[in-house]
């Protein structure tokens, strides 16, 4: 089962495409800098899962262009 649930993610970012790209970018950042975590506790061991948890927790948002 996916954790966090998709409805938790889509309540923060409405586009599934933006969720995927934002999580991928944040996962790369976590791989490069493992000490840059934003939450105190994670349920996932992998960087993609951690990135999704950060999105669901409201800590990570997609970059917007002006």
N, CA, C and O atoms as a GROMACS GRO file, in nm:
protein
  264
    1UNK      N    1   0.084  -0.118   0.000
    1UNK     CA    2   0.000   0.000   0.000
    1UNK      C    3   0.089   0.125   0.000
    1UNK      O    4   0.194   0.128   0.065
    2UNK      N    5   0.046   0.223  -0.073
    2UNK     CA    6   0.122   0.347  -0.084
    2UNK      C    7   0.108   0.430   0.043
    2UNK      O    8  -0.003   0.454   0.090
    3UNK      N    9   0.221   0.471   0.096
    3UNK     CA   10   0.218   0.563   0.209
    3UNK      C   11   0.307   0.681   0.174
    3UNK      O   12   0.422   0.659   0.137
    4UNK      N   13   0.261   0.797   0.183
    4UNK     CA   14   0.130   0.843   0.225
    4UNK      C   15   0.026   0.820   0.114
    4UNK      O   16   0.062   0.811  -0.003
    5UNK      N   17  -0.102   0.810   0.151
    5UNK     CA   18  -0.207   0.786   0.052
    5UNK      C   19  -0.213   0.898  -0.053
    5UNK      O   20  -0.178   1.013  -0.025
    6UNK      N   21  -0.256   0.862  -0.171
    6UNK     CA   22  -0.260   0.958  -0.282
    6UNK      C   23  -0.349   1.077  -0.252
    6UNK      O   24  -0.318   1.188  -0.294
    7UNK      N   25  -0.458   1.056  -0.179
    7UNK     CA   26  -0.547   1.170  -0.150
    7UNK      C   27  -0.479   1.270  -0.056
    7UNK      O   28  -0.511   1.389  -0.060
    8UNK      N   29  -0.386   1.225   0.029
    8UNK     CA   30  -0.309   1.319   0.111
    8UNK      C   31  -0.216   1.403   0.024
    8UNK      O   32  -0.197   1.522   0.049
    9UNK      N   33  -0.159   1.340  -0.077
    9UNK     CA   34  -0.068   1.411  -0.168
    9UNK      C   35  -0.143   1.509  -0.256
    9UNK      O   36  -0.099   1.622  -0.275
   10UNK      N   37  -0.258   1.465  -0.311
   10UNK     CA   38  -0.332   1.552  -0.401
   10UNK      C   39  -0.402   1.666  -0.327
   10UNK      O   40  -0.446   1.762  -0.390
   11UNK      N   41  -0.413   1.656  -0.196
   11UNK     CA   42  -0.467   1.771  -0.121
   11UNK      C   43  -0.365   1.883  -0.110
   11UNK      O   44  -0.401   1.999  -0.089
   12UNK      N   45  -0.236   1.850  -0.126
   12UNK     CA   46  -0.129   1.950  -0.120
   12UNK      C   47  -0.093   2.001  -0.260
   12UNK      O   48  -0.075   2.121  -0.281
   13UNK      N   49  -0.082   1.907  -0.356
   13UNK     CA   50  -0.048   1.938  -0.495
   13UNK      C   51  -0.152   1.868  -0.580
   13UNK      O   52  -0.164   1.745  -0.576
   14UNK      N   53  -0.228   1.944  -0.659
   14UNK     CA   54  -0.342   1.885  -0.730
   14UNK      C   55  -0.303   1.800  -0.851
   14UNK      O   56  -0.379   1.711  -0.890
   15UNK      N   57  -0.190   1.824  -0.910
   15UNK     CA   58  -0.149   1.751  -1.030
   15UNK      C   59  -0.061   1.631  -0.994
   15UNK      O   60   0.039   1.646  -0.923
   16UNK      N   61  -0.098   1.513  -1.042
   16UNK     CA   62  -0.017   1.394  -1.017
   16UNK      C   63   0.120   1.406  -1.084
   16UNK      O   64   0.220   1.356  -1.031
   17UNK      N   65   0.125   1.472  -1.198
   17UNK     CA   66   0.252   1.497  -1.265
   17UNK      C   67   0.344   1.581  -1.178
   17UNK      O   68   0.463   1.550  -1.164
   18UNK      N   69   0.291   1.687  -1.119
   18UNK     CA   70   0.372   1.771  -1.031
   18UNK      C   71   0.416   1.697  -0.906
   18UNK      O   72   0.526   1.721  -0.855
   19UNK      N   73   0.332   1.608  -0.855
   19UNK     CA   74   0.371   1.526  -0.740
   19UNK      C   75   0.491   1.440  -0.776
   19UNK      O   76   0.589   1.433  -0.701
   20UNK      N   77   0.484   1.375  -0.892
   20UNK     CA   78   0.592   1.286  -0.935
   20UNK      C   79   0.722   1.361  -0.959
   20UNK      O   80   0.828   1.318  -0.914
   21UNK      N   81   0.715   1.474  -1.028
   21UNK     CA   82   0.838   1.548  -1.057
   21UNK      C   83   0.897   1.612  -0.932
   21UNK      O   84   1.019   1.617  -0.916
   22UNK      N   85   0.811   1.662  -0.845
   22UNK     CA   86   0.858   1.723  -0.720
   22UNK      C   87   0.921   1.618  -0.630
   22UNK      O   88   1.026   1.642  -0.570
   23UNK      N   89   0.859   1.501  -0.620
   23UNK     CA   90   0.914   1.394  -0.538
   23UNK      C   91   1.047   1.344  -0.594
   23UNK      O   92   1.140   1.316  -0.518
   24UNK      N   93   1.057   1.333  -0.725
   24UNK     CA   94   1.182   1.288  -0.787
   24UNK      C   95   1.295   1.387  -0.760
   24UNK      O   96   1.406   1.346  -0.727
   25UNK      N   97   1.267   1.515  -0.774
   25UNK     CA   98   1.368   1.616  -0.749
   25UNK      C   99   1.412   1.615  -0.603
   25UNK      O  100   1.531   1.621  -0.573
   26UNK      N  101   1.316   1.607  -0.513
   26UNK     CA  102   1.349   1.606  -0.370
   26UNK      C  103   1.423   1.479  -0.332
   26UNK      O  104   1.513   1.483  -0.248
   27UNK      N  105   1.388   1.365  -0.393
   27UNK     CA  106   1.458   1.239  -0.367
   27UNK      C  107   1.604   1.247  -0.409
   27UNK      O  108   1.692   1.196  -0.340
   28UNK      N  109   1.630   1.312  -0.523
   28UNK     CA  110   1.770   1.332  -0.565
   28UNK      C  111   1.845   1.418  -0.465
   28UNK      O  112   1.961   1.390  -0.434
   29UNK      N  113   1.778   1.523  -0.414
   29UNK     CA  114   1.841   1.609  -0.314
   29UNK      C  115   1.872   1.529  -0.187
   29UNK      O  116   1.979   1.546  -0.127
   30UNK      N  117   1.780   1.443  -0.146
   30UNK     CA  118   1.802   1.361  -0.027
   30UNK      C  119   1.916   1.260  -0.048
   30UNK      O  120   1.991   1.231   0.045
   31UNK      N  121   1.929   1.207  -0.170
   31UNK     CA  122   2.038   1.115  -0.200
   31UNK      C  123   2.173   1.187  -0.194
   31UNK      O  124   2.271   1.132  -0.144
   32UNK      N  125   2.176   1.310  -0.244
   32UNK     CA  126   2.301   1.387  -0.246
   32UNK      C  127   2.337   1.442  -0.108
   32UNK      O  128   2.455   1.450  -0.074
   33UNK      N  129   2.236   1.480  -0.030
   33UNK     CA  130   2.257   1.539   0.102
   33UNK      C  131   2.165   1.469   0.204
   33UNK      O  132   2.058   1.521   0.235
   34UNK      N  133   2.206   1.353   0.254
   34UNK     CA  134   2.120   1.275   0.344
   34UNK      C  135   2.082   1.347   0.474
   34UNK      O  136   1.982   1.312   0.536
   35UNK      N  137   2.157   1.446   0.515
   35UNK     CA  138   2.127   1.517   0.640
   35UNK      C  139   2.031   1.634   0.621
   35UNK      O  140   2.007   1.710   0.715
   36UNK      N  141   1.977   1.650   0.502
   36UNK     CA  142   1.888   1.763   0.473
   36UNK      C  143   1.740   1.727   0.491
   36UNK      O  144   1.654   1.784   0.423
   37UNK      N  145   1.711   1.635   0.580
   37UNK     CA  146   1.572   1.594   0.601
   37UNK      C  147   1.493   1.706   0.666
   37UNK      O  148   1.547   1.787   0.742
   38UNK      N  149   1.363   1.711   0.636
   38UNK     CA  150   1.276   1.816   0.686
   38UNK      C  151   1.182   1.769   0.797
   38UNK      O  152   1.127   1.851   0.871
   39UNK      N  153   1.163   1.638   0.808
   39UNK     CA  154   1.074   1.584   0.911
   39UNK      C  155   1.157   1.514   1.019
   39UNK      O  156   1.270   1.473   0.994
   40UNK      N  157   1.101   1.503   1.136
   40UNK     CA  158   1.171   1.436   1.247
   40UNK      C  159   1.171   1.284   1.234
   40UNK      O  160   1.268   1.218   1.270
   41UNK      N  161   1.061   1.228   1.181
   41UNK     CA  162   1.047   1.084   1.170
   41UNK      C  163   0.986   1.047   1.036
   41UNK      O  164   0.893   1.113   0.989
   42UNK      N  165   1.039   0.941   0.975
   42UNK     CA  166   0.989   0.893   0.846
   42UNK      C  167   0.945   0.748   0.861
   42UNK      O  168   1.004   0.672   0.938
   43UNK      N  169   0.842   0.709   0.787
   43UNK     CA  170   0.799   0.570   0.781
   43UNK      C  171   0.876   0.493   0.674
   43UNK      O  172   0.887   0.371   0.681
   44UNK      N  173   0.929   0.564   0.576
   44UNK     CA  174   0.997   0.503   0.464
   44UNK      C  175   1.148   0.510   0.482
   44UNK      O  176   1.201   0.605   0.540
   45UNK      N  177   1.216   0.409   0.432
   45UNK     CA  178   1.363   0.408   0.435
   45UNK      C  179   1.421   0.469   0.307
   45UNK      O  180   1.533   0.520   0.308
   46UNK      N  181   1.345   0.462   0.198
   46UNK     CA  182   1.395   0.508   0.068
   46UNK      C  183   1.369   0.657   0.049
   46UNK      O  184   1.276   0.714   0.106
   47UNK      N  185   1.453   0.719  -0.033
   47UNK     CA  186   1.445   0.863  -0.052
   47UNK      C  187   1.316   0.908  -0.120
   47UNK      O  188   1.265   1.015  -0.089
   48UNK      N  189   1.263   0.829  -0.212
   48UNK     CA  190   1.138   0.867  -0.278
   48UNK      C  191   1.023   0.866  -0.178
   48UNK      O  192   0.939   0.956  -0.179
   49UNK      N  193   1.019   0.766  -0.092
   49UNK     CA  194   0.917   0.761   0.012
   49UNK      C  195   0.928   0.876   0.108
   49UNK      O  196   0.827   0.933   0.150
   50UNK      N  197   1.051   0.912   0.144
   50UNK     CA  198   1.072   1.026   0.232
   50UNK      C  199   1.025   1.154   0.166
   50UNK      O  200   0.964   1.239   0.230
   51UNK      N  201   1.054   1.169   0.036
   51UNK     CA  202   1.011   1.288  -0.038
   51UNK      C  203   0.858   1.297  -0.041
   51UNK      O  204   0.803   1.406  -0.025
   52UNK      N  205   0.791   1.186  -0.063
   52UNK     CA  206   0.645   1.185  -0.063
   52UNK      C  207   0.589   1.220   0.074
   52UNK      O  208   0.488   1.289   0.084
   53UNK      N  209   0.653   1.172   0.179
   53UNK     CA  210   0.609   1.206   0.314
   53UNK      C  211   0.626   1.356   0.341
   53UNK      O  212   0.543   1.417   0.408
   54UNK      N  213   0.734   1.414   0.290
   54UNK     CA  214   0.755   1.558   0.306
   54UNK      C  215   0.650   1.638   0.230
   54UNK      O  216   0.605   1.742   0.278
   55UNK      N  217   0.611   1.590   0.113
   55UNK     CA  218   0.505   1.658   0.037
   55UNK      C  219   0.374   1.650   0.114
   55UNK      O  220   0.304   1.750   0.129
   56UNK      N  221   0.339   1.531   0.164
   56UNK     CA  222   0.215   1.514   0.239
   56UNK      C  223   0.216   1.596   0.368
   56UNK      O  224   0.111   1.640   0.414
   57UNK      N  225   0.334   1.615   0.424
   57UNK     CA  226   0.346   1.695   0.547
   57UNK      C  227   0.347   1.844   0.524
   57UNK      O  228   0.353   1.921   0.619
   58UNK      N  229   0.343   1.885   0.397
   58UNK     CA  230   0.340   2.027   0.365
   58UNK      C  231   0.474   2.096   0.373
   58UNK      O  232   0.481   2.218   0.384
   59UNK      N  233   0.582   2.019   0.369
   59UNK     CA  234   0.716   2.077   0.378
   59UNK      C  235   0.778   2.105   0.242
   59UNK      O  236   0.867   2.189   0.230
   60UNK      N  237   0.733   2.036   0.138
   60UNK     CA  238   0.791   2.049   0.004
   60UNK      C  239   0.681   2.084  -0.094
   60UNK      O  240   0.574   2.024  -0.093
   61UNK      N  241   0.709   2.182  -0.179
   61UNK     CA  242   0.616   2.226  -0.282
   61UNK      C  243   0.689   2.234  -0.415
   61UNK      O  244   0.811   2.250  -0.417
   62UNK      N  245   0.618   2.222  -0.527
   62UNK     CA  246   0.685   2.234  -0.658
   62UNK      C  247   0.730   2.379  -0.680
   62UNK      O  248   0.670   2.474  -0.630
   63UNK      N  249   0.837   2.391  -0.757
   63UNK     CA  250   0.884   2.525  -0.794
   63UNK      C  251   0.786   2.586  -0.892
   63UNK      O  252   0.735   2.518  -0.982
   64UNK      N  253   0.760   2.713  -0.875
   64UNK     CA  254   0.674   2.783  -0.969
   64UNK      C  255   0.756   2.882  -1.048
   64UNK      O  256   0.848   2.945  -0.996
   65UNK      N  257   0.722   2.896  -1.175
   65UNK     CA  258   0.791   2.992  -1.260
   65UNK      C  259   0.706   3.117  -1.272
   65UNK      O  260   0.583   3.112  -1.272
   66UNK      N  261   0.773   3.228  -1.283
   66UNK     CA  262   0.701   3.356  -1.293
   66UNK      C  263   0.696   3.402  -1.435
   66UNK      O  264   0.639   3.508  -1.463
   0.00000   0.00000   0.00000
